[in-house]
Structures are given as C-alpha cells and as structure tokens.
C-alpha cells in the first residue's frame, strides 16, 4: 500500500505529516511536503502541533534568576567602570589645570616670531615667506624642546 501524501483538498494527510516527521519520505516527497508547508498555513499549524506534542526537555532548575543576576552584574560593572574612568579624567584634568599645565600666556614671550606676509605680490614671495615662517617655527620648537647647557652638562656627567 502506497502512502497518500495529499488528500482530495490538496493538503497533507495525517499519515504524510507523520512520515515527514519520521523522515521516511523519499527526496521528492520531502520536497513536495516542504513546498506545501511554505504556503499552507493550516498544514503548517498541524505540522508544528505534531512536532510540539513531543516532550520537550526541561532544564533541571530555573535558570532565569542566575542569568538575570549575571546580566545585572555585567551592567553594574559597565556603568561603574565608565563612571570611574570619567571621574579619573575629570580629576586628572583639574589637577593639570590647577598646576598651570594649560597656561599658554607665556608662549608669546618665548615663542618664535613669525614673519607676517603684508601683501602677496607673487608666488615666489609667498613661498619665501612660508619658508621663512616654517624655519622660524622649527627654530622655536628646537629651542623649546632642547636642554639648557647646564642640564646637558649634568646629563653628560652622569653618563661618564
């Protein structure tokens, strides 16, 4: 006796659904059943009802409490971690501000004097002015970041 996969209305038979669940359909039967389940909501509901009728495995204990506790701990670590980093940044910047680290008022007296371009009258004059300004800037940086002769002599005396 051959298995009837579809009934007269074109829906899957109960035997056809059982065969699909058991895996006893041939390749063509599986393809036809899958295609039918893709568009027939009534057969899909019958199929899922048959599948869910089997006993599902239950976890040995309720895992929602430990999972919820772990999520809350992760959230607290994230919030506290960000708060600590923000507080450290605020304290560091206040300390630097109080120590005068951000005081730029003395740079005008010690910095290089940059030549001003009064009226550009050609490319060569503008490029010369730029080169002069860049050279002055480089000399000023060099003077700012080099050690004084007294400090250099102390440094050499430690090396020898």
C-alpha positions in Angstrom: 0.0 0.0 0.0 1.4 3.3 -1.1 1.4 6.3 1.2 -1.0 9.1 0.2 0.8 12.4 0.9 -2.0 14.7 -0.1 -5.8 14.5 0.4 -8.5 15.5 -2.1 -8.4 19.2 -1.0 -4.6 19.3 -1.7 -3.5 19.4 1.9 -1.1 17.0 3.6 -2.6 13.9 5.1 -2.0 12.9 8.8 0.0 9.9 7.5 2.0 12.2 5.3 2.8 14.5 8.2 3.8 11.6 10.4 6.1 10.2 7.6 7.6 13.7 7.2 8.4 13.8 10.9 9.7 10.3 11.0 11.9 11.0 8.0 10.6 8.1 6.0 9.7 10.1 2.9 11.8 9.9 -0.3 13.5 13.1 -1.6 10.6 14.0 -3.9 8.1 13.6 -1.1 10.1 15.8 1.3 10.4 18.5 -1.4 6.6 18.4 -2.1 5.8 18.5 1.6 8.2 21.4 2.3 6.8 23.4 -0.7 3.3 22.8 0.6 4.1 23.8 4.1 5.7 27.0 2.8 2.3 28.4 1.6 -0.4 26.4 3.5 -0.9 27.9 7.0 -3.4 25.2 8.0 -1.0 22.3 7.3 1.9 24.2 8.9 -0.1 24.6 12.1 -0.9 20.9 12.1 2.8 20.1 11.5 4.0 22.3 14.3 1.3 20.9 16.6 2.6 17.4 15.9 6.2 18.5 16.5 5.4 20.3 19.7 3.4 17.4 21.0 6.6 15.6 21.8 8.0 16.1 25.3 10.5 19.0 25.3 13.5 18.8 27.6 13.1 20.9 30.7 16.2 22.4 32.4 16.9 20.8 35.8 16.3 24.1 37.5 15.1 27.6 36.7 18.0 29.4 35.1 16.3 32.8 34.8 17.5 34.0 38.2 21.2 33.3 37.7 21.0 34.7 34.1 19.3 37.8 35.3 21.8 38.2 38.2 24.7 37.9 35.7 23.2 40.5 33.4 22.8 42.9 36.2 26.3 42.4 37.4 27.6 43.0 33.9 25.6 46.1 33.7 26.8 47.4 37.0 30.5 46.7 36.1 30.0 48.6 32.8 28.3 51.6 34.5 30.7 51.7 37.4 33.7 51.2 35.1 32.6 54.1 32.9 32.0 56.3 35.9 35.4 55.6 37.4 37.1 56.4 34.1 35.1 59.6 33.7 35.9 60.6 37.3 39.6 59.9 36.8 39.6 62.0 33.6 37.9 64.9 35.5 40.4 64.7 38.4 43.4 64.5 36.1 42.3 67.5 34.0 41.5 69.5 37.1 44.9 68.7 38.5 46.6 69.7 35.3 44.6 72.9 35.2 45.5 73.8 38.8 49.2 73.1 38.2 49.2 75.5 35.2 49.7 72.9 32.5 47.2 74.7 30.3 48.6 78.1 30.8 49.6 79.5 27.4 50.2 83.1 28.4 54.0 82.7 28.4 54.2 81.3 24.9 54.0 84.8 23.3 57.2 85.9 25.1 59.2 82.7 24.4 57.8 81.5 21.1 59.3 82.3 17.7 58.4 85.5 15.9 56.7 84.6 12.7 57.1 86.9 9.8 53.8 88.4 8.5 53.0 88.4 4.9 52.0 92.0 4.2 50.9 91.9 0.6 51.4 88.9 -1.6 52.9 90.1 -4.9 53.7 86.8 -6.4 54.3 83.1 -5.9 58.0 83.4 -5.1 57.5 86.0 -2.4 54.7 83.9 -0.8 56.8 80.8 -0.9 59.8 82.6 0.6 57.6 84.0 3.3 56.2 80.5 4.0 59.7 79.0 4.1 60.9 81.7 6.5 57.9 81.2 8.8 58.4 77.5 8.8 62.1 77.9 9.6 61.3 80.3 12.4 58.7 77.8 13.8 61.2 75.0 13.6 63.9 77.0 15.4 61.4 77.9 18.1 60.4 74.3 18.6 64.1 73.3 18.7 64.8 75.9 21.4 61.7 74.9 23.4 62.5 71.2 23.5 66.3 71.2 23.8 68.0 71.1 27.2 69.8 74.1 28.6 73.6 73.9 28.5 73.7 73.4 32.3 71.3 70.5 32.1 73.3 69.0 29.2 76.5 69.1 31.2 74.8 67.4 34.1 73.5 64.8 31.8 76.9 64.1 30.4 78.5 63.9 33.8 76.0 61.1 34.7 76.8 59.2 31.6 80.6 59.2 32.2 
